[in-house]
Every structure is written in structure tokens, then in C-alpha cells.
């Protein structure tokens, strides 16, 4: 027997008021153009509504918003100095306030005025428990990142004028999201109650570019589920924003956005940001950003339980907040360069732990320990459990890589450089020298592979590196796979290249492995 759900009508407000609103058109707003037209930014709409709510009810809570919808662009005429609008405010029990920004315009050729709702916002009381993003996830991206400079971003992807070019330096993207530094530009503000609107606005630019890069969509914000302002952002300051993709459905994208200050303090959490392609076929991402590329590290990913890569360029200044107490104690004893290496490696290991736990996003980073009892070797304990798995970690001048497997496994990453040739006779046998000199890969790429193989074996087996140099016999060097023996036992090395960096994973051959 079929039953149909009965939808409850929304509760009637205790009071409904209509408040006149004059929106001054300051010069910088003309830098915000979509499809050639000046449009009032969504973040500015929120500022105006919050200021109007507070003016009407001084006791109103405005730093938490829910069920926000941006329904129609509010276009600004070229010669306009102000826009007359209406703020319709519904007052409900418990301090819940529902705001609507409405304009009324004449229908062409008639004397009839039509009302248009541009945005709906619910202002609600703050929560006691503020959602927080684990510090390792906030502090870096997992994956091989794509860098897009701010100048190229604002020239070709988000073509706004100078006032809205507030991603600083470069935007970094992987399939797991984006990170950027964003600037709270100094401009005359409607109100400082919500802080500067520019960091949130710039974070939306980052989300838009992510959609262009990975899904060929030029999507615009159409609403969000919740925004919590923990501490208002301040004009003139720089912030760290982290974009997390939540869902992709057709031409709809959903993100969570987290904005931290440079010390790691949470300033804003915006969850369930809905973005949609509004101009299909008219605003198309350029070919260079949406070019399909092979999945990085595909060869290595197939050979282990989990792999994580941290591009140190994506690491936030507050990355050390992701460490456990003992990890931080070890960090403090290191020099500056070694600290960055250590931090990147710890973050990669914590990412591995979360993956093995099925995509854990709840465990605090400071609860995921990545050092063995000797304080040197890495360890990987599955987040939320006591189980540990065999793991290995490596880093070079750009990347830190971590892998986990069900047995002996070792990883190494090296930047291609002729420096590898200087000590070849120390770590290679005569047979290996001949192998690399005659390799179709070239002597440097082949030598890097031999070096990485022996580094990887040292990590997989616990051999001192000098013993690995002597005991490992590289039998064949290939672009993707190499073969080697360690005291008569066969191992396989798997290689992947990213730009001028070579990643190598070594593991013992299983029964039935083919040496082809």
C-alpha cells in the first residue's frame, strides 16, 4: 500500500516587516561583472541584509546563517549611484529571522511593477559546538597539485576587476579540493558586522576554478546550507582558505569552505555551498584549464593500499598544529628546512591513515600519531582504530609521499638532477653502471631510478642505506617498472613521473609474478 508524505507548511512568522533599503553603488562594485553586466556580489547582499537586521533588532544574532538562496542576480545599471530595494523580514520564535532582498521594477511597455526576490537568508542563534576541520586537512592538499597564478586566474577564468582579484600568488588544486591565500582588501564597507566580504568572495572564485578544471563547468553560487562566522575577518589581512568538494551532480557542484587566519584560527565555516552552471554554452572554461590529463601516480596507486602526496607549496603556515605532542617535540629540535620536510611527511601519513579508515574526517589530526617508538621510523595507525599497517614515507624539494601496504613496501621521490651522477660508483655496481649508461631512458633518468630503488629497499626492509647499495642488484631499469634482487629475492619497482620528479615504489614479488 502506497503512502504519501504530508509536507508541513512552514510556520507562520510572529511578525513580518518591510524595511526600505538603499544600496549605494560604490566605485569598486563596478569591478564585479558577469556576462558583461555589473552584478551585486552575493557576499555584499549578505552584508546589507545583516546590517538591516541589526538596525531593526539590536539583539539579533547575525553571525550564523542557514538555508541561504541566491535566486536572481541584482544587476546594477551602468550610470546608477544607488539601488532602491526592500528588505522583507520575518520574525519567528527562538530568534530565527528570515530575510529577503526584493526589488520592484516596471515591466517594459506597461505601468505594472514586478517584484523580484534576489536572496533569502535565515539568521539563527549560534551553535554551542562549532564545526571544525581537522588541521591536517585544513593545512594542505592531498595529491599532485595544479598551480594557477592569480594573474592568469583573473585574466582568463574569473575575469573580475581589481577590487575582486583577491586570491594572492597562486591557487593550488587537486581532485581533493583547493587551497589559496586570500586578501581582505580595504574598501568602504556597508558594515563590519560580518567582517570583510572579500575572503569569502575569493574562496568562491577558487571553487569556481575547481569546477572549471575538473568538471568543465563555470558555476556560480546559488546558495549554501550554513555559514558560521567565528571571528569576523579584518580588512587589510590575509587568510588561508580551503575548498573541499562535497558532491557533483550534473551541472551542480557542492563545496564546504573553511577560512582560517594565518595562525590557524578558524574565522569562517561555510558548508553546503551550492554552485551551478547558469550560462551553459555561453561562459565556457578555456581549453588549457579543462584539458584531460592522465591520473597522476596511477602505476603506484595500483600497487599499494593507499598513497598520499603533499606538495609543500600547498602547506599552510600553521601546519604544525596538525602534529601530536611528541611529533611537535621532535619538530622543534630540527632546522628550518628539515622541519618543512618532516611536516610534509607527517601530513601525508595522516592522510593515509584517514583513507584506510574509509575517508575519516572526524578524528583530530593531533590524535593521529605517525612516529614509531624509536622516534625515527614512520608508523601508520588507522584513524579511529588501533590497527597499524606497513608504511613508508619520502620527500624531495617539492613533494612528500607516503604509501601503505600489507607487507614490505618502500617509497622514494627524487627530483631529476645530474647530481645523481656524481656518486654513481658508490651506490652502483659495474653491471648497474653499464645498465644506466646504455638505457634508452637516458643516463640521468635511469640513474635516478637505481638510486630510488635502493632508497626504497632500505625503507622496506630496514637495511642501512650503505648495505642497500651493496646488496640490491638492479637487473633491469624501465620507464614504468624495474626488476631487482636482494640476496636472491626478487622485488619489483614501480615508477611514475610528475614534471621533473620521479616516484618509485618497491615491493616484494608475490607468487606468480611475471618478470616481463
C-alpha positions as CSV (number, residue, x, y, z in Angstrom):
1,X,0.0,0.0,0.0
2,X,1.5,3.3,-1.0
3,X,1.6,6.2,1.4
4,X,2.4,9.7,0.6
5,X,4.3,12.0,2.9
6,X,2.4,15.1,4.1
7,X,4.5,18.2,3.8
8,X,4.2,20.5,6.7
9,X,3.6,24.1,5.9
10,X,6.4,26.4,7.1
11,X,5.5,28.1,10.4
12,X,3.9,31.5,10.2
13,X,6.1,34.3,11.4
14,X,5.2,36.1,14.6
15,X,5.7,39.3,12.7
16,X,6.6,40.4,9.1
17,X,8.1,43.8,8.5
18,X,9.1,45.6,5.3
19,X,12.2,47.7,5.6
20,X,13.3,50.1,2.9
21,X,16.9,49.6,1.8
22,X,19.1,51.9,-0.3
23,X,22.1,50.2,-1.7
24,X,24.8,52.7,-2.6
25,X,26.9,51.8,-5.7
26,X,30.4,52.5,-4.7
27,X,33.0,52.5,-7.5
28,X,34.6,49.2,-6.6
29,X,31.3,47.3,-7.2
30,X,31.7,48.1,-10.9
31,X,34.6,45.6,-11.0
32,X,32.2,42.8,-10.4
33,X,30.8,41.9,-13.9
34,X,29.2,38.7,-15.0
35,X,28.4,38.2,-18.7
36,X,29.4,41.8,-19.2
37,X,26.9,43.2,-16.7
38,X,27.6,44.8,-13.3
39,X,26.1,42.5,-10.7
40,X,25.9,43.0,-6.9
41,X,28.0,40.2,-5.4
42,X,26.3,37.6,-3.2
43,X,28.7,38.4,-0.3
44,X,27.6,42.1,-0.5
45,X,23.9,41.1,-0.3
46,X,24.7,39.2,2.9
47,X,26.4,42.4,4.3
48,X,23.4,44.6,3.5
49,X,20.8,42.2,4.9
50,X,22.8,41.6,8.1
51,X,23.2,45.4,8.7
52,X,19.5,45.9,8.1
53,X,18.5,43.1,10.5
54,X,20.8,44.5,13.2
55,X,19.5,48.1,12.7
56,X,15.9,46.8,13.2
57,X,16.7,44.4,16.1
58,X,19.8,45.2,18.0
59,X,19.7,41.9,19.9
60,X,19.6,39.9,16.7
61,X,22.2,37.2,16.1
62,X,23.6,37.5,12.6
63,X,26.9,35.5,12.6
64,X,25.1,32.2,11.8
65,X,23.1,31.9,8.6
66,X,21.2,28.9,7.2
67,X,19.2,27.9,4.1
68,X,20.7,30.7,2.1
69,X,19.5,31.1,-1.5
70,X,20.7,33.5,-4.2
71,X,17.8,33.4,-6.7
72,X,18.3,36.2,-9.2
73,X,21.3,38.4,-10.0
74,X,20.8,42.0,-8.9
75,X,22.0,43.9,-11.9
76,X,23.4,47.4,-11.4
77,X,22.8,49.9,-14.2
78,X,26.0,51.5,-15.5
79,X,25.0,55.0,-14.5
80,X,23.5,54.1,-11.1
81,X,24.7,55.7,-7.9
82,X,22.2,53.7,-5.7
83,X,19.6,51.0,-5.9
84,X,16.3,51.2,-4.0
85,X,15.2,47.8,-2.6
86,X,13.1,46.3,0.1
87,X,14.2,44.1,3.0
88,X,11.3,41.8,4.0
89,X,11.9,40.4,7.4
90,X,10.0,37.5,9.0
91,X,10.4,37.2,12.8
92,X,9.9,33.7,14.2
93,X,10.1,32.2,17.7
94,X,13.5,31.4,19.1
95,X,15.2,34.3,17.5
96,X,15.0,32.9,13.9
97,X,14.9,35.7,11.3
98,X,14.2,35.1,7.6
99,X,15.4,38.0,5.4
100,X,14.5,38.5,1.7
101,X,16.1,41.1,-0.5
102,X,13.5,42.3,-3.0
103,X,13.4,44.8,-5.8
104,X,10.4,46.2,-7.8
105,X,10.8,47.2,-11.4
106,X,8.4,48.3,-14.2
107,X,7.6,45.7,-16.8
108,X,8.6,47.1,-20.1
109,X,5.7,48.7,-22.0
110,X,3.3,48.5,-19.0
111,X,2.7,50.5,-15.9
112,X,3.0,47.4,-13.8
113,X,5.7,46.8,-11.3
114,X,7.0,43.3,-10.7
115,X,8.7,42.2,-7.5
116,X,11.8,40.0,-7.7
117,X,13.3,38.1,-4.8
118,X,17.1,38.2,-5.1
119,X,18.1,36.4,-2.0
120,X,16.7,34.6,1.1
121,X,18.7,34.3,4.3
122,X,17.8,32.7,7.7
123,X,19.7,34.3,10.6
124,X,19.7,31.9,13.6
125,X,21.2,31.6,17.0
126,X,24.8,30.4,17.2
127,X,25.6,26.8,18.0
128,X,27.4,25.8,21.1
129,X,29.6,23.3,19.1
130,X,31.3,25.0,16.2
131,X,32.2,22.5,13.4
132,X,36.0,22.3,12.8
133,X,38.0,20.9,10.0
134,X,40.9,18.6,11.1
135,X,44.1,20.6,11.0
136,X,45.9,18.3,8.6
137,X,43.1,18.6,6.0
138,X,43.0,22.4,6.6
139,X,46.7,22.8,6.3
140,X,47.5,21.1,2.9
141,X,46.1,19.4,-0.2
142,X,46.4,15.7,-0.8
143,X,47.5,14.9,-4.3
144,X,49.7,16.3,-7.2
145,X,48.6,19.9,-7.4
146,X,48.0,22.1,-10.4
147,X,49.2,25.7,-9.9
148,X,47.3,28.6,-11.4
149,X,48.7,32.0,-10.8
150,X,46.4,34.7,-9.7
151,X,47.2,36.9,-12.7
152,X,46.2,34.1,-15.1
153,X,43.1,33.2,-13.0
154,X,41.7,36.7,-13.1
155,X,42.6,37.2,-16.7
156,X,41.1,34.0,-18.2
157,X,39.0,32.2,-15.6
158,X,37.3,34.7,-13.2
159,X,37.6,38.0,-15.2
160,X,36.7,40.4,-12.4
161,X,38.2,43.9,-12.0
162,X,41.0,44.7,-9.5
163,X,38.7,45.1,-6.4
164,X,37.7,41.5,-6.7
165,X,41.1,40.0,-7.5
166,X,41.9,38.8,-4.0
167,X,43.5,35.4,-4.4
168,X,47.2,36.1,-3.7
169,X,50.1,34.5,-5.5
170,X,48.7,31.2,-6.8
171,X,45.7,28.9,-6.5
172,X,46.6,25.2,-6.0
173,X,44.1,22.5,-7.0
174,X,43.8,18.7,-6.9
175,X,40.8,16.5,-7.3
176,X,40.5,16.7,-3.5
177,X,40.0,20.5,-3.4
178,X,41.9,23.7,-3.5
179,X,43.9,26.0,-1.2
180,X,44.8,29.7,-1.6
181,X,45.7,32.7,0.4
182,X,43.0,35.4,0.1
183,X,43.2,39.1,0.9
184,X,40.6,41.2,2.7
185,X,41.1,44.2,0.5
186,X,40.5,47.6,2.1
187,X,37.3,49.1,0.6
188,X,34.5,51.1,2.1
189,X,32.2,48.5,3.8
190,X,28.5,48.6,4.2
191,X,29.0,47.1,7.7
192,X,31.8,45.5,9.6
193,X,29.3,43.2,11.5
194,X,30.2,40.2,9.3
195,X,33.8,41.2,8.8
196,X,35.2,41.7,5.3
197,X,33.2,40.1,2.5
198,X,36.3,39.7,0.3
199,X,37.9,36.5,1.7
200,X,34.6,34.5,1.3
201,X,34.2,36.0,-2.2
202,X,37.7,35.0,-3.2
203,X,37.1,31.5,-1.8
204,X,34.1,31.3,-4.2
205,X,36.5,32.1,-7.1
206,X,38.6,29.2,-6.0
207,X,35.6,26.9,-6.0
208,X,34.6,28.2,-9.5
209,X,38.0,27.4,-10.9
210,X,38.0,23.9,-9.3
211,X,34.7,23.3,-11.2
212,X,36.3,24.5,-14.5
213,X,39.4,22.4,-14.0
214,X,37.8,19.1,-13.0
215,X,34.3,19.2,-14.4
216,X,34.3,21.7,-17.3
217,X,31.7,23.8,-15.5
218,X,31.7,27.6,-15.0
219,X,29.5,27.5,-11.9
220,X,28.2,30.4,-9.8
221,X,27.0,30.3,-6.2
222,X,23.3,29.8,-5.8
223,X,23.2,29.3,-2.0
224,X,24.6,27.5,1.0
225,X,23.3,25.4,3.9
226,X,25.2,27.2,6.7
227,X,27.7,29.9,7.3
228,X,29.2,30.4,10.8
229,X,31.4,33.5,11.4
230,X,33.5,32.6,14.4
231,X,35.5,35.8,14.3
232,X,35.0,38.4,11.6
233,X,37.8,38.9,9.1
234,X,39.6,42.2,9.1
235,X,40.3,44.5,6.1
236,X,44.0,44.5,5.2
237,X,44.7,41.0,6.5
238,X,45.5,37.7,4.6
239,X,43.7,34.5,5.2
240,X,44.1,30.8,4.3
241,X,41.1,29.3,2.5
242,X,40.5,25.6,2.0
243,X,37.9,24.3,-0.5
244,X,36.5,20.8,-0.1
245,X,34.3,19.3,-2.9
246,X,31.3,17.5,-1.3
247,X,29.2,16.4,-4.3
248,X,28.9,16.7,-8.1
249,X,25.6,16.1,-9.7
250,X,25.2,17.0,-13.3
251,X,25.9,20.7,-13.6
252,X,25.6,21.2,-9.8
253,X,28.6,21.4,-7.5
254,X,28.6,21.4,-3.7
255,X,31.5,22.6,-1.6
256,X,32.5,23.2,2.0
257,X,34.7,26.3,2.5
258,X,36.9,26.9,5.5
259,X,38.7,30.2,6.2
260,X,41.4,30.4,8.8
261,X,43.8,33.2,9.8
262,X,47.5,32.7,9.2
263,X,47.9,31.3,12.8
264,X,45.3,28.6,12.2
265,X,42.4,30.2,14.0
266,X,39.0,29.4,12.3
267,X,37.3,32.6,11.1
268,X,34.5,31.2,8.9
269,X,33.0,27.8,8.1
270,X,30.6,27.8,5.1
271,X,29.0,24.4,4.5
272,X,27.0,23.1,1.6
273,X,27.9,25.8,-0.8
274,X,25.8,25.1,-3.9
275,X,27.2,26.3,-7.3
276,X,25.5,25.8,-10.6
277,X,26.3,26.5,-14.3
278,X,23.9,29.4,-15.1
279,X,25.0,30.2,-18.6
280,X,25.5,26.7,-20.3
281,X,27.4,27.1,-23.5
282,X,28.0,30.8,-23.1
283,X,30.7,31.1,-20.4
284,X,33.0,28.1,-21.3
285,X,36.2,27.4,-19.5
286,X,39.3,27.8,-21.7
287,X,40.8,24.6,-23.2
288,X,44.0,24.8,-21.2
289,X,42.3,24.5,-17.8
290,X,39.9,21.7,-18.7
291,X,42.4,19.6,-20.7
292,X,42.1,16.0,-19.8
293,X,45.2,14.6,-18.2
294,X,46.2,11.1,-17.1
295,X,45.7,10.4,-13.4
296,X,49.0,11.1,-11.7
297,X,50.8,8.2,-10.0
298,X,48.4,5.6,-11.5
299,X,51.1,3.0,-11.6
300,X,52.0,3.3,-7.9
301,X,48.4,3.6,-6.7
302,X,47.6,0.2,-8.1
303,X,50.4,-1.4,-6.1
304,X,49.5,-0.3,-2.5
305,X,46.6,0.0,-0.2
306,X,46.8,3.8,-0.1
307,X,49.0,6.6,-1.3
308,X,49.1,10.3,-0.3
309,X,51.2,13.1,-1.8
310,X,51.7,16.6,-0.3
311,X,53.0,19.3,-2.5
312,X,54.8,21.5,0.1
313,X,53.7,24.7,-1.8
314,X,50.1,23.9,-0.6
315,X,51.1,23.8,3.1
316,X,49.7,26.5,5.4
317,X,51.9,28.4,7.8
318,X,50.0,26.7,10.7
319,X,50.7,23.1,9.5
320,X,52.5,22.3,12.8
321,X,49.1,22.5,14.6
322,X,48.3,19.1,13.0
323,X,51.1,17.3,15.0
324,X,50.8,15.2,18.1
325,X,52.7,16.3,21.2
326,X,55.7,14.0,20.5
327,X,55.7,14.9,16.8
328,X,55.9,18.6,17.7
329,X,58.7,17.9,20.2
330,X,60.7,16.3,17.5
331,X,60.0,19.1,15.1
332,X,61.3,21.7,17.5
333,X,64.7,20.0,17.5
334,X,65.1,20.4,13.7
335,X,66.5,23.1,11.5
336,X,64.0,25.1,9.3
337,X,64.5,23.1,6.1
338,X,64.2,19.8,7.9
339,X,61.1,21.0,9.7
340,X,59.3,21.5,6.4
341,X,60.3,18.0,5.2
342,X,59.1,16.5,8.4
343,X,55.9,18.4,8.4
344,X,55.0,17.4,4.8
345,X,55.8,13.8,5.6
346,X,53.6,13.8,8.7
347,X,50.7,15.3,6.8
348,X,51.0,12.6,4.1
349,X,50.9,9.9,6.7
350,X,47.9,11.3,8.4
351,X,46.1,11.4,5.0
352,X,47.0,7.8,4.6
353,X,45.5,6.9,8.0
354,X,42.2,8.7,7.1
355,X,42.0,6.8,3.7
356,X,42.5,3.5,5.4
357,X,39.7,4.4,7.8
358,X,37.3,4.8,4.9
359,X,37.7,8.6,4.4
360,X,37.7,9.6,8.1
361,X,37.1,13.4,8.5
362,X,36.3,13.4,12.2
363,X,39.4,12.3,14.1
364,X,41.5,15.4,15.1
365,X,44.9,15.5,13.4
366,X,46.6,15.7,16.8
367,X,45.2,12.2,17.6
368,X,46.8,10.5,14.6
369,X,50.3,9.6,15.5
370,X,52.8,8.9,12.7
371,X,56.1,8.0,14.5
372,X,57.3,4.7,15.8
373,X,58.6,4.2,19.3
374,X,62.2,4.9,18.1
375,X,61.1,8.4,17.1
376,X,62.5,7.9,13.6
377,X,60.6,5.3,11.6
378,X,57.2,6.2,10.4
379,X,54.1,4.4,11.5
380,X,50.5,4.4,10.2
381,X,47.7,3.7,12.6
382,X,44.3,3.6,11.0
383,X,42.3,6.6,12.3
384,X,39.7,5.5,14.8
385,X,41.3,2.1,15.4
386,X,44.4,0.5,16.9
387,X,45.4,-1.3,13.8
388,X,48.7,-0.3,12.1
389,X,49.9,-1.1,8.6
390,X,53.3,-1.2,6.9
391,X,54.1,2.3,5.6
392,X,56.8,4.3,4.1
393,X,57.4,8.0,3.5
394,X,59.8,10.1,1.4
395,X,60.3,13.7,0.3
396,X,62.2,15.8,-2.1
397,X,62.4,19.5,-2.8
398,X,58.7,19.7,-3.7
399,X,56.8,16.6,-2.7
400,X,56.3,14.3,0.3
401,X,54.9,10.9,-0.5
402,X,53.5,8.2,1.8
403,X,52.3,4.7,0.9
404,X,50.8,1.9,2.9
405,X,50.7,-1.8,2.1
406,X,50.0,-5.2,3.5
407,X,53.7,-6.2,3.6
408,X,57.2,-4.8,2.9
409,X,56.9,-1.6,0.8
410,X,59.1,1.3,0.3
411,X,58.7,4.7,-1.5
412,X,61.1,7.3,-2.7
413,X,60.7,10.5,-4.6
414,X,63.6,12.3,-6.3
415,X,63.9,15.4,-8.5
416,X,65.7,14.7,-11.8
417,X,69.2,16.2,-11.5
418,X,72.6,15.5,-12.8
419,X,73.8,15.4,-9.1
420,X,72.8,11.8,-9.1
421,X,75.8,11.1,-11.4
422,X,78.5,12.4,-9.1
423,X,78.4,9.4,-6.7
424,X,77.3,6.7,-9.1
425,X,80.3,4.4,-8.4
426,X,79.5,4.5,-4.7
427,X,75.9,3.2,-4.9
428,X,76.1,1.2,-8.2
429,X,77.9,-2.0,-9.3
430,X,79.7,-2.2,-12.6
431,X,76.7,-4.0,-14.1
432,X,74.4,-1.3,-12.9
433,X,76.7,1.4,-14.4
434,X,76.5,-0.3,-17.7
435,X,72.8,-0.7,-17.4
436,X,72.2,3.0,-16.9
437,X,74.7,4.1,-19.5
438,X,73.0,2.1,-22.2
439,X,69.5,2.9,-21.1
440,X,67.1,4.4,-23.7
441,X,65.7,6.5,-20.8
442,X,69.0,8.4,-20.7
443,X,71.7,8.2,-18.1
444,X,70.1,10.6,-15.6
445,X,66.6,9.2,-15.5
446,X,68.0,5.7,-15.3
447,X,70.4,6.6,-12.5
448,X,67.6,8.3,-10.6
449,X,65.6,5.0,-10.8
450,X,68.5,3.0,-9.5
451,X,69.1,5.4,-6.6
452,X,65.4,5.4,-5.7
453,X,65.2,1.6,-5.9
454,X,67.9,1.3,-3.3
455,X,66.4,4.0,-1.1
456,X,63.1,2.3,-1.3
457,X,64.5,-1.1,-0.3
458,X,66.2,0.4,2.7
459,X,62.8,1.7,3.9
460,X,61.0,-1.5,3.0
461,X,63.5,-3.9,4.7
462,X,65.2,-1.8,7.3
463,X,68.6,-2.3,5.7
464,X,71.0,0.6,6.4
465,X,71.3,2.5,3.2
466,X,75.0,1.6,2.7
467,X,74.1,-2.1,2.8
468,X,71.2,-1.5,0.4
469,X,73.7,0.0,-2.1
470,X,75.8,-3.3,-1.9
471,X,73.1,-5.9,-1.5
472,X,70.5,-4.7,-4.0
473,X,71.1,-5.8,-7.6
474,X,69.1,-3.9,-10.2
475,X,68.6,-6.3,-13.0
476,X,66.5,-4.2,-15.3
477,X,65.6,-0.5,-15.5
478,X,62.4,0.6,-17.2
479,X,60.3,3.7,-17.5
480,X,57.4,2.2,-15.5
481,X,58.8,-0.9,-14.0
482,X,62.2,-2.2,-12.9
483,X,63.4,-5.5,-11.6
484,X,65.8,-6.2,-8.7
485,X,67.0,-8.8,-6.3
486,X,68.0,-8.5,-2.7
487,X,70.2,-11.5,-1.7
488,X,68.4,-13.6,-4.3
489,X,64.9,-12.5,-3.5
490,X,63.1,-10.8,-6.4
491,X,61.4,-7.4,-6.0
492,X,59.6,-5.1,-8.4
493,X,60.0,-1.3,-8.6
494,X,57.1,0.8,-10.0
495,X,57.9,4.3,-11.3
496,X,55.7,7.3,-12.1
497,X,56.9,10.8,-13.2
498,X,55.4,14.2,-12.3
499,X,57.0,17.1,-14.0
500,X,60.7,16.6,-13.3
501,X,60.2,14.3,-10.3
502,X,60.3,10.5,-10.2
503,X,58.3,8.5,-7.7
504,X,59.4,4.9,-7.0
505,X,57.6,2.2,-5.1
506,X,59.3,-1.1,-4.3
507,X,57.7,-4.3,-3.1
508,X,58.5,-8.0,-2.9
509,X,57.2,-10.1,-5.8
510,X,54.1,-12.2,-5.0
511,X,53.7,-15.8,-6.1
512,X,53.1,-16.0,-9.9
513,X,54.5,-12.5,-10.6
514,X,55.8,-12.2,-14.2
515,X,59.1,-10.6,-14.9
516,X,58.2,-9.0,-18.2
